[in-house]
Amino acid sequence: MTRYERELSQKIADRYGRLSAKEFLSKLFEIGVVDYTRCKALIVREYVDETIKKGNKKIDAMWIAAEHFGCSYEYVRKCIYYYKDIHL
């Protein structure tokens, strides 16, 4: 970890350490230190991967994700092919 990461981690732990995981994530979004767009791409990618593991083909899984999230197929496609560096 860099010095910045360590200090930010300590400040956040001191201030918000008592929050539940959901509350903590919500607080990070609220204070603007988490990139919401990348988080959306991450969850779409994870959903598509899970759908593929259930036996669907990739394109079908992408269509299913578009329906599930109420977004366009093109948005799901962007999440899959543009945001390649995002993984859990």
BELWO-V536513 format. One record per residue. N is the residue number from 1. NEAR is the number of other C-alpha atoms within 10 Angstrom. Layout:
BEGIN
{{N | NEAR} {N | NEAR}}
END
This chain:
BEGIN
{{1 | 7} {2 | 7} {3 | 8} {4 | 9} {5 | 10} {6 | 11} {7 | 12} {8 | 12} {9 | 12} {10 | 13} {11 | 12} {12 | 13} {13 | 13} {14 | 10} {15 | 9} {16 | 14} {17 | 12} {18 | 10} {19 | 13} {20 | 10} {21 | 10} {22 | 9} {23 | 12} {24 | 16} {25 | 12} {26 | 14} {27 | 15} {28 | 16} {29 | 13} {30 | 10} {31 | 8} {32 | 10} {33 | 9} {34 | 14} {35 | 10} {36 | 12} {37 | 9} {38 | 14} {39 | 13} {40 | 14} {41 | 22} {42 | 20} {43 | 17} {44 | 22} {45 | 25} {46 | 17} {47 | 18} {48 | 26} {49 | 17} {50 | 13} {51 | 18} {52 | 16} {53 | 12} {54 | 10} {55 | 10} {56 | 15} {57 | 12} {58 | 14} {59 | 13} {60 | 14} {61 | 21} {62 | 27} {63 | 17} {64 | 18} {65 | 25} {66 | 19} {67 | 13} {68 | 11} {69 | 13} {70 | 9} {71 | 12} {72 | 14} {73 | 16} {74 | 12} {75 | 15} {76 | 24} {77 | 19} {78 | 14} {79 | 22} {80 | 20} {81 | 10} {82 | 12} {83 | 14} {84 | 12} {85 | 9} {86 | 15} {87 | 11} {88 | 6}}
END
